[in-house]
Amino acid sequence: MADLTDIRFGTDGWRALIANEYTFENVARCAEGLCVHLKAAGTAGKGLVVGYDTRFLSPEFADTVAAVCAAQGVKVYLADKQAPTPVLSYNVLHHQAGGAAIITASHNPAQWNGFKFKPEYAGSATQEITDRLEAAIAQVPVKPVPSMAAGRESGMIVDIDPAPPYLERIASQVNLDAIKSAGLQVVVDAMYGAGLGYLPALLAGGKTTVRELHGHRNPAFPGMQQPEPIAHNLTEISALIAKEGAHGGKSVGIALDGDADRVGIIDEQGRFVTTLDTFSMLAQYLLEQKQQRGALVKGVTSSIALNHLGAAYGVDVHEMRVGFKNIGPKMTEVDALMGGEESGGFAFRGHIPERDGILSGLYILEYMAVTGESPTQLLQRLIDKVGPHSYHRRDIGFQASDRERILEAVNDPAFTEVAGIPILGSDTIDGRRFRVDDGWLAVRFSGTEPLLRIYAEAATPELVEKLLDGAMTYLKV
């Protein structure tokens, strides 16, 4: 018998190439291993929400999960259509389920799919939980997939529409009437992903107009490297906003990744707002305009502007390893006001301890509506408060044989300056982050893709590029 695939959960779920390691047999193993975990945790009797995104074969993979879980005696609430990860996560709370299994590879390229598990608290699974889940899956052999029909006949598989409970929850979190009456011109890029249709539905019926690009399913994600809401994938929406004009500062673009747990913002001139600035702007909105207080929880590669905001408003800032399996639990522990990471995923108190790109985009629109300001003006508010800053990240493919060499170079005590800029100190919260004068440089390996990520933040774009170029030269990548 062939060796079983070694299934490992990264920063957010297991992801693999479709038809290579990501097969129906391995998805069935994940489902059965999850059932073993739920039974051991005492939550199997609460049932499991099962959902999926718009990727190739995602509905069929979700059916496989449902069939396996039903055969294992775990009731399944099966989404009747594709749905964003935050929508399915919220349905865990709505149905008081033991968790959710979500078929999605989030922002990965089209050839990938994945398996996310959200426990009963509706956030990302902690490292402890994923360790137990991996161990359970490792003991599951390949076996025939049970019948969906049998699960339905037994009543163990129940179809649900996951959207209405979520939409009701969002309406209680955001002043939708203020947004609708503000006369904003909103362009949404759904990136052919699971978030398609949600923002137009939420914002219909007022002076604000919403135009949606790529608002249908296309598993190939044509015209983009991957459904990730970052600048080089958003040239179409950026060009559209730039061409049609700023509409008196009322234009804005909102892009959602493949499973809509992340957001990208385009300003009224068609320029991409960095995810670090988006995080900081949202935090400033909650602290300054909404007069809310509570800790901020940030991934280590998020902006130092958040630290400055924390100091200005007297709230704690907790720095965590990248990934919401680290950020979400800390948010719950300290009852944080907001949590987020550099990738554009943000979570908010009073909702779920999980990233929500739809809610994040709505808060930006609410910020514009209540202040009457453009995205550029909102960003200037931030700069006025914390000072100028610029940021960029480079993702670099590498050979597995180079990994140790890169690690040795990064951890070499003799690495005391980069491009002539003195290194003032470092930490190893995640990878290694080097502190420089009013900025930082970080190097870490991706937890979901075979990429080396190099990040920098400094006062000017020129300084950022100098830091990145210097790091690449030093690391010989």
VOLOLUM-169502 format. One record per residue (C-alpha): residue in three letters; x, y, z. Coordinates in nm, 3 decimals. Layout:
{rec "ALA",{X,Y,Z}}
...
//
This chain:
{rec "MET",{0.000,0.000,0.000}}
{rec "ALA",{0.127,0.348,-0.084}}
{rec "ASP",{0.242,0.567,0.205}}
{rec "LEU",{-0.028,0.792,0.347}}
{rec "THR",{0.002,1.163,0.280}}
{rec "ASP",{0.142,1.346,0.582}}
{rec "ILE",{-0.125,1.611,0.638}}
{rec "ARG",{-0.005,1.923,0.820}}
{rec "PHE",{-0.202,2.233,0.919}}
{rec "GLY",{-0.010,2.557,0.862}}
{rec "THR",{-0.100,2.904,0.983}}
{rec "ASP",{-0.460,2.844,0.872}}
{rec "GLY",{-0.554,2.493,0.770}}
{rec "TRP",{-0.415,2.225,0.542}}
{rec "ARG",{-0.355,2.326,0.180}}
{rec "ALA",{-0.224,2.123,-0.111}}
{rec "LEU",{-0.233,2.091,-0.488}}
{rec "ILE",{-0.558,1.948,-0.624}}
{rec "ALA",{-0.517,1.591,-0.760}}
{rec "ASN",{-0.167,1.570,-0.613}}
{rec "GLU",{-0.202,1.548,-0.235}}
{rec "TYR",{-0.542,1.719,-0.227}}
{rec "THR",{-0.760,1.422,-0.321}}
{rec "PHE",{-1.101,1.293,-0.218}}
{rec "GLU",{-0.931,1.018,-0.021}}
{rec "ASN",{-0.721,1.263,0.179}}
{rec "VAL",{-1.014,1.499,0.236}}
{rec "ALA",{-1.210,1.199,0.367}}
{rec "ARG",{-0.919,1.122,0.602}}
{rec "CYS",{-0.929,1.480,0.728}}
{rec "ALA",{-1.302,1.450,0.791}}
{rec "GLU",{-1.273,1.123,0.980}}
{rec "GLY",{-0.978,1.251,1.182}}
{rec "LEU",{-1.183,1.559,1.267}}
{rec "CYS",{-1.466,1.338,1.391}}
{rec "VAL",{-1.219,1.152,1.615}}
{rec "HIS",{-1.104,1.488,1.752}}
{rec "LEU",{-1.459,1.614,1.809}}
{rec "LYS",{-1.553,1.297,1.996}}
{rec "ALA",{-1.242,1.322,2.213}}
{rec "ALA",{-1.319,1.689,2.282}}
{rec "GLY",{-1.679,1.609,2.374}}
{rec "THR",{-1.826,1.836,2.105}}
{rec "ALA",{-1.927,1.581,1.840}}
{rec "GLY",{-2.285,1.581,1.967}}
{rec "LYS",{-2.321,1.949,1.881}}
{rec "GLY",{-2.277,1.881,1.509}}
{rec "LEU",{-2.051,2.038,1.249}}
{rec "VAL",{-2.103,2.319,0.998}}
{rec "VAL",{-1.956,2.224,0.659}}
{rec "GLY",{-1.903,2.478,0.383}}
{rec "TYR",{-1.692,2.560,0.082}}
{rec "ASP",{-1.558,2.831,-0.149}}
{rec "THR",{-1.567,2.876,-0.529}}
{rec "ARG",{-1.261,2.665,-0.612}}
{rec "PHE",{-1.248,2.366,-0.846}}
{rec "LEU",{-1.444,2.074,-0.696}}
{rec "SER",{-1.498,2.254,-0.364}}
{rec "PRO",{-1.871,2.158,-0.348}}
{rec "GLU",{-1.782,1.795,-0.415}}
{rec "PHE",{-1.507,1.795,-0.153}}
{rec "ALA",{-1.755,1.943,0.097}}
{rec "ASP",{-2.001,1.664,0.015}}
{rec "THR",{-1.725,1.416,0.094}}
{rec "VAL",{-1.672,1.575,0.435}}
{rec "ALA",{-2.046,1.570,0.502}}
{rec "ALA",{-2.081,1.204,0.403}}
{rec "VAL",{-1.789,1.091,0.618}}
{rec "CYS",{-1.902,1.289,0.924}}
{rec "ALA",{-2.261,1.164,0.893}}
{rec "ALA",{-2.134,0.805,0.875}}
{rec "GLN",{-1.932,0.873,1.191}}
{rec "GLY",{-2.244,0.986,1.375}}
{rec "VAL",{-2.171,1.360,1.360}}
{rec "LYS",{-2.463,1.572,1.243}}
{rec "VAL",{-2.373,1.805,0.956}}
{rec "TYR",{-2.513,2.150,0.877}}
{rec "LEU",{-2.417,2.162,0.509}}
{rec "ALA",{-2.408,2.500,0.332}}
{rec "ASP",{-2.632,2.500,0.025}}
{rec "LYS",{-2.400,2.732,-0.170}}
{rec "GLN",{-2.048,2.871,-0.155}}
{rec "ALA",{-1.992,3.098,0.144}}
{rec "PRO",{-1.714,3.311,0.292}}
{rec "THR",{-1.512,3.169,0.580}}
{rec "PRO",{-1.641,3.435,0.826}}
{rec "VAL",{-2.000,3.354,0.728}}
{rec "LEU",{-1.946,2.984,0.797}}
{rec "SER",{-1.757,3.064,1.117}}
{rec "TYR",{-2.047,3.275,1.243}}
{rec "ASN",{-2.283,2.987,1.165}}
{rec "VAL",{-2.094,2.781,1.423}}
{rec "LEU",{-2.225,3.020,1.690}}
{rec "HIS",{-2.569,3.047,1.530}}
{rec "HIS",{-2.620,2.669,1.525}}
{rec "GLN",{-2.426,2.617,1.851}}
{rec "ALA",{-2.221,2.361,1.663}}
{rec "GLY",{-1.898,2.191,1.763}}
{rec "GLY",{-1.713,2.369,1.485}}
{rec "ALA",{-1.689,2.415,1.110}}
{rec "ALA",{-1.500,2.233,0.838}}
{rec "ILE",{-1.443,2.466,0.545}}
{rec "ILE",{-1.315,2.361,0.204}}
{rec "THR",{-1.101,2.654,0.094}}
{rec "ALA",{-0.745,2.747,0.010}}
{rec "SER",{-0.821,3.113,0.080}}
{rec "HIS",{-0.582,3.323,-0.132}}
{rec "ASN",{-0.366,3.043,-0.277}}
{rec "PRO",{-0.339,3.001,-0.657}}
{rec "ALA",{-0.615,2.821,-0.845}}
{rec "GLN",{-0.447,2.480,-0.845}}
{rec "TRP",{-0.473,2.459,-0.467}}
{rec "ASN",{-0.750,2.368,-0.229}}
{rec "GLY",{-0.760,2.334,0.146}}
{rec "PHE",{-0.932,2.226,0.465}}
{rec "LYS",{-0.987,2.471,0.752}}
{rec "PHE",{-1.124,2.378,1.092}}
{rec "LYS",{-1.294,2.637,1.312}}
{rec "PRO",{-1.369,2.505,1.664}}
{rec "GLU",{-1.682,2.578,1.867}}
{rec "TYR",{-1.567,2.933,1.948}}
{rec "ALA",{-1.581,3.014,1.572}}
{rec "GLY",{-1.217,3.123,1.537}}
{rec "SER",{-0.903,2.967,1.397}}
{rec "ALA",{-0.793,2.642,1.559}}
{rec "THR",{-0.506,2.686,1.804}}
{rec "GLN",{-0.173,2.508,1.760}}
{rec "GLU",{-0.273,2.264,2.035}}
{rec "ILE",{-0.594,2.174,1.850}}
{rec "THR",{-0.424,2.137,1.512}}
{rec "ASP",{-0.156,1.915,1.670}}
{rec "ARG",{-0.429,1.684,1.802}}
{rec "LEU",{-0.611,1.698,1.469}}
{rec "GLU",{-0.298,1.606,1.275}}
{rec "ALA",{-0.235,1.313,1.508}}
{rec "ALA",{-0.590,1.186,1.461}}
{rec "ILE",{-0.575,1.218,1.082}}
{rec "ALA",{-0.244,1.031,1.072}}
{rec "GLN",{-0.418,0.723,1.214}}
{rec "VAL",{-0.694,0.720,0.949}}
{rec "PRO",{-0.635,0.485,0.654}}
{rec "VAL",{-0.765,0.544,0.302}}
{rec "LYS",{-1.109,0.387,0.269}}
{rec "PRO",{-1.418,0.422,0.045}}
{rec "VAL",{-1.619,0.740,0.091}}
{rec "PRO",{-1.965,0.675,0.240}}
{rec "SER",{-2.287,0.766,0.059}}
{rec "MET",{-2.429,1.119,0.081}}
{rec "ALA",{-2.775,0.973,0.025}}
{rec "ALA",{-2.748,0.760,0.337}}
{rec "GLY",{-2.654,1.066,0.541}}
{rec "ARG",{-2.952,1.261,0.413}}
{rec "GLU",{-3.194,0.973,0.467}}
{rec "SER",{-3.079,0.934,0.826}}
{rec "GLY",{-3.123,1.306,0.893}}
{rec "MET",{-2.755,1.342,0.977}}
{rec "ILE",{-2.701,1.586,0.687}}
{rec "VAL",{-2.915,1.901,0.696}}
{rec "ASP",{-2.889,2.169,0.428}}
{rec "ILE",{-2.864,2.529,0.549}}
{rec "ASP",{-2.847,2.873,0.392}}
{rec "PRO",{-2.558,3.026,0.586}}
{rec "ALA",{-2.615,3.384,0.468}}
{rec "PRO",{-2.924,3.513,0.661}}
{rec "PRO",{-2.788,3.468,1.018}}
{rec "TYR",{-2.462,3.635,0.918}}
{rec "LEU",{-2.630,3.926,0.741}}
{rec "GLU",{-2.845,3.986,1.048}}
{rec "ARG",{-2.536,3.986,1.270}}
{rec "ILE",{-2.352,4.232,1.044}}
{rec "ALA",{-2.650,4.469,1.047}}
{rec "SER",{-2.612,4.487,1.427}}
{rec "GLN",{-2.240,4.565,1.402}}
{rec "VAL",{-2.238,4.843,1.141}}
{rec "ASN",{-2.456,5.147,1.072}}
{rec "LEU",{-2.566,5.033,0.728}}
{rec "ASP",{-2.817,5.319,0.699}}
{rec "ALA",{-2.538,5.576,0.739}}
{rec "ILE",{-2.338,5.407,0.464}}
{rec "LYS",{-2.637,5.378,0.231}}
{rec "SER",{-2.728,5.744,0.271}}
{rec "ALA",{-2.371,5.874,0.230}}
{rec "GLY",{-2.375,5.864,-0.151}}
{rec "LEU",{-2.052,5.668,-0.178}}
{rec "GLN",{-1.941,5.513,-0.505}}
{rec "VAL",{-1.819,5.168,-0.402}}
{rec "VAL",{-1.648,4.926,-0.638}}
{rec "VAL",{-1.613,4.573,-0.507}}
{rec "ASP",{-1.371,4.316,-0.648}}
{rec "ALA",{-1.502,3.978,-0.536}}
{rec "MET",{-1.205,3.812,-0.713}}
{rec "TYR",{-1.437,3.529,-0.830}}
{rec "GLY",{-1.443,3.419,-0.465}}
{rec "ALA",{-1.693,3.319,-0.201}}
{rec "GLY",{-1.761,3.681,-0.099}}
{rec "LEU",{-1.942,3.757,-0.423}}
{rec "GLY",{-2.278,3.925,-0.377}}
{rec "TYR",{-2.251,4.003,-0.005}}
{rec "LEU",{-2.160,4.373,-0.012}}
{rec "PRO",{-2.409,4.458,-0.291}}
{rec "ALA",{-2.682,4.285,-0.091}}
{rec "LEU",{-2.593,4.462,0.233}}
{rec "LEU",{-2.574,4.809,0.076}}
{rec "ALA",{-2.865,4.805,-0.167}}
{rec "GLY",{-3.145,5.060,-0.152}}
{rec "GLY",{-2.978,5.393,-0.078}}
{rec "LYS",{-2.779,5.677,-0.235}}
{rec "THR",{-2.459,5.473,-0.216}}
{rec "THR",{-2.394,5.270,-0.530}}
{rec "VAL",{-2.210,4.939,-0.542}}
{rec "ARG",{-2.054,4.794,-0.854}}
{rec "GLU",{-1.911,4.443,-0.829}}
{rec "LEU",{-1.628,4.309,-1.045}}
{rec "HIS",{-1.563,3.938,-1.089}}
{rec "GLY",{-1.887,3.863,-0.907}}
{rec "HIS",{-1.933,3.511,-1.036}}
{rec "ARG",{-1.764,3.179,-0.980}}
{rec "ASN",{-1.457,3.106,-1.193}}
{rec "PRO",{-1.219,2.856,-1.029}}
{rec "ALA",{-0.937,2.959,-1.266}}
{rec "PHE",{-0.924,3.312,-1.117}}
{rec "PRO",{-0.833,3.454,-1.460}}
{rec "GLY",{-0.624,3.770,-1.480}}
{rec "MET",{-0.472,3.735,-1.134}}
{rec "GLN",{-0.187,3.531,-0.992}}
{rec "GLN",{-0.410,3.426,-0.705}}
{rec "PRO",{-0.724,3.565,-0.536}}
{rec "GLU",{-0.527,3.775,-0.290}}
{rec "PRO",{-0.632,4.141,-0.248}}
{rec "ILE",{-0.290,4.300,-0.294}}
{rec "ALA",{-0.180,4.568,-0.540}}
{rec "HIS",{-0.055,4.357,-0.833}}
{rec "ASN",{-0.381,4.156,-0.841}}
{rec "LEU",{-0.600,4.468,-0.832}}
{rec "THR",{-0.496,4.654,-1.147}}
{rec "GLU",{-0.845,4.635,-1.301}}
{rec "ILE",{-1.033,4.786,-1.008}}
{rec "SER",{-0.758,5.044,-0.957}}
{rec "ALA",{-0.770,5.152,-1.321}}
{rec "LEU",{-1.151,5.169,-1.314}}
{rec "ILE",{-1.160,5.397,-1.009}}
{rec "ALA",{-0.879,5.615,-1.144}}
{rec "LYS",{-1.053,5.650,-1.482}}
{rec "GLU",{-1.398,5.732,-1.348}}
{rec "GLY",{-1.270,5.994,-1.105}}
{rec "ALA",{-1.279,6.048,-0.733}}
{rec "HIS",{-1.645,6.165,-0.716}}
{rec "GLY",{-1.559,6.432,-0.463}}
{rec "GLY",{-1.366,6.183,-0.252}}
{rec "LYS",{-1.661,5.947,-0.226}}
{rec "SER",{-1.511,5.669,-0.441}}
{rec "VAL",{-1.352,5.364,-0.282}}
{rec "GLY",{-1.264,5.010,-0.379}}
{rec "ILE",{-1.302,4.703,-0.161}}
{rec "ALA",{-1.142,4.376,-0.267}}
{rec "LEU",{-1.202,4.041,-0.098}}
{rec "ASP",{-0.979,3.735,-0.115}}
{rec "GLY",{-1.096,3.389,-0.221}}
{rec "ASP",{-1.281,3.311,0.100}}
{rec "ALA",{-1.350,3.676,0.197}}
{rec "ASP",{-1.172,3.672,0.530}}
{rec "ARG",{-0.926,3.935,0.405}}
{rec "VAL",{-0.971,4.281,0.255}}
{rec "GLY",{-0.782,4.520,0.028}}
{rec "ILE",{-0.874,4.890,0.001}}
{rec "ILE",{-0.834,5.111,-0.308}}
{rec "ASP",{-0.850,5.487,-0.248}}
{rec "GLU",{-1.046,5.742,-0.451}}
{rec "GLN",{-0.750,5.792,-0.690}}
{rec "GLY",{-0.720,5.419,-0.766}}
{rec "ARG",{-0.421,5.366,-0.538}}
{rec "PHE",{-0.385,5.058,-0.319}}
{rec "VAL",{-0.387,5.130,0.053}}
{rec "THR",{-0.136,4.900,0.220}}
{rec "THR",{-0.283,4.639,0.452}}
{rec "LEU",{-0.076,4.787,0.736}}
{rec "ASP",{-0.237,5.127,0.686}}
{rec "THR",{-0.581,4.968,0.659}}
{rec "PHE",{-0.529,4.793,0.993}}
{rec "SER",{-0.411,5.116,1.156}}
{rec "MET",{-0.694,5.323,1.004}}
{rec "LEU",{-0.953,5.077,1.135}}
{rec "ALA",{-0.796,5.082,1.481}}
{rec "GLN",{-0.793,5.463,1.480}}
{rec "TYR",{-1.160,5.468,1.377}}
{rec "LEU",{-1.262,5.247,1.669}}
{rec "LEU",{-1.046,5.437,1.918}}
{rec "GLU",{-1.102,5.794,1.799}}
{rec "GLN",{-1.444,5.812,1.633}}
{rec "LYS",{-1.629,5.532,1.811}}
{rec "GLN",{-1.454,5.605,2.143}}
{rec "GLN",{-1.408,5.237,2.214}}
{rec "ARG",{-1.126,5.102,2.429}}
{rec "GLY",{-0.953,4.768,2.445}}
{rec "ALA",{-0.625,4.605,2.357}}
{rec "LEU",{-0.499,4.570,2.001}}
{rec "VAL",{-0.356,4.233,1.897}}
{rec "LYS",{-0.121,4.242,1.598}}
{rec "GLY",{0.093,3.998,1.406}}
{rec "VAL",{0.461,4.087,1.430}}
{rec "THR",{0.469,4.205,1.069}}
{rec "SER",{0.194,4.463,1.123}}
{rec "SER",{0.269,4.835,1.147}}
{rec "ILE",{0.447,5.014,1.429}}
{rec "ALA",{0.173,5.275,1.380}}
{rec "LEU",{-0.044,5.045,1.594}}
{rec "ASN",{0.206,5.069,1.878}}
{rec "HIS",{0.196,5.449,1.847}}
{rec "LEU",{-0.187,5.442,1.851}}
{rec "GLY",{-0.182,5.220,2.158}}
{rec "ALA",{0.040,5.470,2.337}}
{rec "ALA",{-0.172,5.766,2.225}}
{rec "TYR",{-0.501,5.615,2.343}}
{rec "GLY",{-0.373,5.427,2.645}}
{rec "VAL",{-0.444,5.073,2.527}}
{rec "ASP",{-0.220,4.767,2.532}}
{rec "VAL",{-0.072,4.628,2.211}}
{rec "HIS",{0.010,4.257,2.200}}
{rec "GLU",{0.247,4.128,1.930}}
{rec "MET",{0.195,3.768,1.820}}
{rec "ARG",{0.322,3.512,1.571}}
{rec "VAL",{0.166,3.540,1.226}}
{rec "GLY",{-0.163,3.353,1.189}}
{rec "PHE",{-0.502,3.388,1.351}}
{rec "LYS",{-0.449,3.065,1.539}}
{rec "ASN",{-0.216,3.283,1.748}}
{rec "ILE",{-0.397,3.617,1.724}}
{rec "GLY",{-0.757,3.497,1.778}}
{rec "PRO",{-0.700,3.321,2.113}}
{rec "LYS",{-0.510,3.624,2.244}}
{rec "MET",{-0.800,3.847,2.141}}
{rec "THR",{-1.035,3.629,2.345}}
{rec "GLU",{-0.795,3.617,2.640}}
{rec "VAL",{-0.766,3.996,2.671}}
{rec "ASP",{-1.109,4.088,2.529}}
{rec "ALA",{-0.930,4.285,2.259}}
{rec "LEU",{-1.094,4.566,2.067}}
{rec "MET",{-0.940,4.449,1.742}}
{rec "GLY",{-0.691,4.199,1.607}}
{rec "GLY",{-0.523,4.166,1.272}}
{rec "GLU",{-0.225,4.080,1.063}}
{rec "GLU",{-0.025,4.215,0.773}}
{rec "SER",{-0.204,3.993,0.521}}
{rec "GLY",{-0.522,4.203,0.546}}
{rec "GLY",{-0.723,3.991,0.788}}
{rec "PHE",{-0.892,4.180,1.074}}
{rec "ALA",{-1.126,4.077,1.356}}
{rec "PHE",{-1.340,4.287,1.587}}
{rec "ARG",{-1.478,4.260,1.939}}
{rec "GLY",{-1.846,4.169,1.952}}
{rec "HIS",{-1.834,3.955,1.638}}
{rec "ILE",{-1.619,3.643,1.599}}
{rec "PRO",{-1.251,3.599,1.695}}
{rec "GLU",{-1.176,3.552,1.327}}
{rec "ARG",{-1.089,3.760,1.023}}
{rec "ASP",{-1.379,3.908,0.833}}
{rec "GLY",{-1.308,4.094,0.509}}
{rec "ILE",{-1.670,4.194,0.460}}
{rec "LEU",{-1.704,4.355,0.803}}
{rec "SER",{-1.361,4.520,0.763}}
{rec "GLY",{-1.469,4.678,0.435}}
{rec "LEU",{-1.796,4.797,0.589}}
{rec "TYR",{-1.611,4.965,0.876}}
{rec "ILE",{-1.402,5.159,0.621}}
{rec "LEU",{-1.723,5.268,0.450}}
{rec "GLU",{-1.876,5.365,0.785}}
{rec "TYR",{-1.562,5.566,0.866}}
{rec "MET",{-1.602,5.753,0.536}}
{rec "ALA",{-1.974,5.803,0.594}}
{rec "VAL",{-1.952,5.946,0.947}}
{rec "THR",{-1.655,6.175,0.875}}
{rec "GLY",{-1.741,6.273,0.517}}
{rec "GLU",{-1.378,6.212,0.429}}
{rec "SER",{-1.207,6.026,0.145}}
{rec "PRO",{-0.971,5.731,0.201}}
{rec "THR",{-0.678,5.970,0.137}}
{rec "GLN",{-0.803,6.205,0.408}}
{rec "LEU",{-0.855,5.916,0.650}}
{rec "LEU",{-0.497,5.805,0.586}}
{rec "GLN",{-0.378,6.160,0.648}}
{rec "ARG",{-0.559,6.150,0.984}}
{rec "LEU",{-0.344,5.849,1.071}}
{rec "ILE",{-0.021,6.016,0.956}}
{rec "ASP",{-0.107,6.328,1.155}}
{rec "LYS",{-0.143,6.109,1.463}}
{rec "VAL",{0.153,5.869,1.432}}
{rec "GLY",{0.387,6.019,1.172}}
{rec "PRO",{0.478,5.913,0.816}}
{rec "HIS",{0.557,5.552,0.739}}
{rec "SER",{0.591,5.329,0.434}}
{rec "TYR",{0.585,4.952,0.394}}
{rec "HIS",{0.649,4.677,0.141}}
{rec "ARG",{0.680,4.296,0.135}}
{rec "ARG",{0.862,4.074,-0.111}}
{rec "ASP",{0.774,3.708,-0.157}}
{rec "ILE",{1.060,3.499,-0.289}}
{rec "GLY",{1.053,3.138,-0.402}}
{rec "PHE",{1.341,2.930,-0.270}}
{rec "GLN",{1.490,2.583,-0.303}}
{rec "ALA",{1.432,2.359,-0.003}}
{rec "SER",{1.806,2.294,0.005}}
{rec "ASP",{1.862,2.667,0.071}}
{rec "ARG",{1.642,2.686,0.380}}
{rec "GLU",{1.916,2.608,0.633}}
{rec "ARG",{2.161,2.847,0.467}}
{rec "ILE",{1.906,3.127,0.483}}
{rec "LEU",{1.827,3.054,0.848}}
{rec "GLU",{2.195,3.058,0.941}}
{rec "ALA",{2.245,3.393,0.769}}
{rec "VAL",{1.939,3.547,0.936}}
{rec "ASN",{2.052,3.431,1.280}}
{rec "ASP",{2.419,3.520,1.238}}
{rec "PRO",{2.522,3.758,1.523}}
{rec "ALA",{2.755,3.928,1.275}}
{rec "PHE",{2.451,4.062,1.087}}
{rec "THR",{2.459,4.406,1.249}}
{rec "GLU",{2.370,4.636,0.959}}
{rec "VAL",{2.173,4.618,0.637}}
{rec "ALA",{2.256,4.841,0.340}}
{rec "GLY",{2.458,5.058,0.577}}
{rec "ILE",{2.164,5.101,0.819}}
{rec "PRO",{2.250,4.989,1.176}}
{rec "ILE",{2.042,4.709,1.329}}
{rec "LEU",{1.942,4.821,1.679}}
{rec "GLY",{1.803,4.489,1.802}}
{rec "SER",{1.593,4.189,1.701}}
{rec "ASP",{1.332,3.941,1.821}}
{rec "THR",{1.224,3.592,1.719}}
{rec "ILE",{0.848,3.607,1.782}}
{rec "ASP",{0.806,3.476,1.427}}
{rec "GLY",{1.107,3.434,1.202}}
{rec "ARG",{1.338,3.719,1.291}}
{rec "ARG",{1.244,4.086,1.306}}
{rec "PHE",{1.521,4.346,1.309}}
{rec "ARG",{1.465,4.689,1.461}}
{rec "VAL",{1.614,4.988,1.280}}
{rec "ASP",{1.572,5.359,1.347}}
{rec "ASP",{1.194,5.426,1.336}}
{rec "GLY",{1.128,5.107,1.143}}
{rec "TRP",{1.190,4.737,1.108}}
{rec "LEU",{1.291,4.456,0.872}}
{rec "ALA",{1.157,4.101,0.908}}
{rec "VAL",{1.241,3.768,0.746}}
{rec "ARG",{1.023,3.458,0.784}}
{rec "PHE",{0.914,3.154,0.588}}
{rec "SER",{0.546,3.136,0.488}}
{rec "GLY",{0.337,2.886,0.681}}
{rec "THR",{0.111,2.813,0.383}}
{rec "GLU",{0.330,2.840,0.070}}
{rec "PRO",{0.692,2.762,-0.028}}
{rec "LEU",{0.794,3.127,-0.001}}
{rec "LEU",{1.047,3.336,0.187}}
{rec "ARG",{0.884,3.662,0.295}}
{rec "ILE",{1.091,3.975,0.353}}
{rec "TYR",{0.914,4.277,0.505}}
{rec "ALA",{1.018,4.633,0.581}}
{rec "GLU",{0.858,4.944,0.728}}
{rec "ALA",{1.030,5.282,0.750}}
{rec "ALA",{0.961,5.655,0.719}}
{rec "THR",{0.991,5.667,0.338}}
{rec "PRO",{0.943,5.434,0.040}}
{rec "GLU",{1.309,5.484,-0.050}}
{rec "LEU",{1.424,5.361,0.289}}
{rec "VAL",{1.193,5.059,0.263}}
{rec "GLU",{1.337,4.960,-0.075}}
{rec "LYS",{1.690,5.010,0.056}}
{rec "LEU",{1.619,4.774,0.346}}
{rec "LEU",{1.461,4.510,0.121}}
{rec "ASP",{1.738,4.529,-0.140}}
{rec "GLY",{2.001,4.507,0.134}}
{rec "ALA",{1.834,4.202,0.290}}
{rec "MET",{1.809,4.018,-0.043}}
{rec "THR",{2.174,4.091,-0.121}}
{rec "TYR",{2.282,3.968,0.222}}
{rec "LEU",{2.068,3.653,0.202}}
{rec "LYS",{2.167,3.588,-0.162}}
{rec "VAL",{1.808,3.537,-0.274}}
//
